[in-house]
Amino acid sequence: MAMDNLLEQDFIRVTEQAAIEAAKTMGFGDRRHSDQVAVEAMRREMDTLQMDGRVVIGEGERDKAPMLFVGEELGALRGQAGATAVDIAVDPLEGTNLCATGSPDSIAVLAAAERGGLLHAPDVYMDKIVVGPTARGTVHIDAPVAENLRNIAAAFNRKVSDLIIVVLDRPRHEQLINDIRQAGARIRLISDGDLSAGISAAVRGTGVHAVMGIGGAPEGVITAAAMRCLGGEIQARLKATDAEQQERVKAMGFHDLSKIYKTEDLAPGHEILFSCSGVTDGELLRGVRFFGGGSRTSTLFMSLSRKIIRFIDTIHREQVTTPVRFL
Ligand code: FBP
């Protein structure tokens, strides 16, 4: 059975439920707990789906993660011959610190594809450049920063000084930040969450024109899935920053750390589905809002093969008598 026969509502529900549970912990200052409740909700919902699912990007290796570990089989039809075989990349709570501190832009995310449709990337760092469809094809990860910025500005028919580039606020980005400033572009430094920033870069009107710098490789694969659906582009290179990460990349068969991964290398699937729900308020999605007897979620769902991008605003009522408020 083709993946499209899976009810898209199911994937939407998975990220909505993860977002609701995580949002209940917003501002408690306990990032691990926030992540744990999102993981549990996602795992619970995923197991009700009529699929033979397998986690390719998850919470880590089996010995470290009790749930949603890489290789874990999921779904009501797991292991069953003839069932829809789905590879799944999850980030149940992207921006654990953002949620724990009540800061903007934490989201619950999943991407799914047919078997082999998402790169089983090691949990190490990744150097990335992400642009949306407007600037697609105009950048190169190895080009000087100023050249990439000139090309992005030209694609948008703007000056370099009009651009906003998102960079994770980390000491490792000192040179990158200097280069962007010298070139004259503006910067939005973020404390976490380069995946949601990448999605914003691919949507006009968010005010984000590109994301640059080193973040997580798992987030890079999920960003690539989103870029396939949005027509954007990511170029990336794995970065193993210590001995443990070097071991991990080798053990997983990634021997060439100079290789540039393009969008289609990271997410080669033909049937990519993507769903993300806001946990805290962000550029694209509102966070979860709670009211007496229910909650309201904001979700972005995309299907590559059906060429749809859907923004979903859902009210979850505990009882049918719960009053509904407009806006
Ligand atoms: P978590 O959701 O696991 O907290 O990760 C958030 C994040 O900021 C990602 O968006 C980013 O890719 C990565 O962490 C950067 O890693 P580091 O914090 O080690 O620089």
Boltz pocket constraint, residues with backbone or C-beta under 6 A from the ligand:
constraints:
  - pocket:
      binder: B
      contacts: [[A, 93], [A, 94], [A, 95], [A, 96], [A, 97], [A, 168], [A, 170], [A, 191], [A, 192], [A, 193], [A, 194], [A, 195], [A, 214], [A, 215], [A, 216], [A, 217], [A, 219]]
      max_distance: 6.0
